[in-house]
Amino acid sequence: MAAPSAIAELMRDLGEALNTNPDLLFLGGGNPALIPEAGDIFSRHLQALLNDKALVQRWLGVYQSPQGSESLLPLLSQYLQDQGWPVSAKNLVVVNGGQSAFNRLFNLLGGPSVKGTQRIHLPMLPEYVGYRGQMIGGDAFAVSRPIIALESEHRFRYKLDRSALVLDEHSGALCLSRPTNPSANVVDLEDVRWLEGEAKRWGIPMLVDCAYGAPFPNIMAPSQAYRWRPGSVAVLSASKLGLPGLRTAVVVADEELASLLAHVGAVENLASGNTGPLLLESLIASGDIHRLTQLIPEYYQPKRKLMLALLDEHLQDVPYRIHGADGAFFVWLWLPNLPVSAKVLYQRLKARNVLVMAGNDFFFGEEASWQHARECLRLNICQSDQAMAEAVAIIASEIKALYSKAK
Ligand SMILES: Cc1ncc(COP(=O)(O)O)c(C=O)c1O
């Protein structure tokens, strides 16, 4: 944990851009947009909670149970059942954020064990950089490269390479973010079911990270919604609804694993915070959660369109490719044969007050031997239209300068 870390660097950049130097053009970390209509809904609910004096006493003055709030869990389980998830309250555990959920899951299911080191399989790179550096005793990930499908002159898509996945008795779990951070990919449901089948064959869980997906915040096509199945683990987070400050997530797992996660939570943290679960309960009970899961994807749609249009306009003279922008709030840019590493490009952009994410660290070490992994940038679409336009103009000028210098 003390080792150099891409996620720690990312959060440092984020803190600087959003808290201390707001003049930076911030297309970097994964902070959601501040959506005024969502903010109004949150304020209204929080105000109503504050008006209930008895509730405020419990809110501030009582530790939550290890599994989570007794009033939230049945309500949340009904909400998930309504979306076709075969769950009961016993399958749910409230956690202080998805990051913390993955820390517990990776360390329970992977790393040193009596059977030797168990690996967490990431079946499709690039994958969420925040998974790295979490495992006690050193990361034990087994990663697979995807198939790169070229879709048109300036578009491409990663596809699962089923032949690249090799599970064995040292496999502890599979893990996939869907929509995927960073590529904005939404892996085909058929492939997810195939991965779940492979996991089942080896008696291990498939972890599906729904941070950006269904049921909330739902920043993806509804027809592609994942539904949890026994044997798998889904991690839901309130962060990308617009609530990263509350640090609230929910893990959906088989009862035995759910109660183990609750046990670990008590050891690690005594209890999770009360504010997020209380607000989530209020949003679900009132039905406003449905309003949010409509308005949030609607908010990002024109932003995504604008980012694609800006890139297409400004990058005309370079050999760029953009990944199919299926979900989440990122656009993933591939610059084939980029003359320098994307990390160098990141530094050059930072010097010009533009923060992006270099793609390298999303490739879990493969960047050393795979040129593609040094040629990508992740751009978020959460800033004002003006900031996005200014940032893309600077990004394009740096990219053009690099390519033309190499000619
Ligand atoms: C794919 C993915 N998973 C999990 C997380 C963790 O989010 P949180 O801890 O805020 O729930 C993030 C945050 O950016 C993410 O992008």
The ligand as a Gaussian input file, in Angstrom:
#p B3LYP/6-31G(d) Opt

LIG

0 1
 C      -15.080000       1.003000     -11.973000
 C      -15.080000       1.584000     -10.611000
 N      -15.293000       0.780000      -9.566000
 C      -15.303000       1.235000      -8.312000
 C      -15.075000       2.561000      -8.046000
 C      -15.068000       2.994000      -6.621000
 O      -15.980000       4.022000      -6.376000
 P      -16.540000       4.346000      -4.916000
 O      -15.544000       3.850000      -3.921000
 O      -16.685000       5.831000      -4.921000
 O      -17.838000       3.610000      -4.805000
 C      -14.829000       3.454000      -9.090000
 C      -14.552000       4.883000      -8.847000
 O      -14.183000       5.645000      -9.690000
 C      -14.841000       2.947000     -10.410000
 O      -14.611000       3.741000     -11.466000

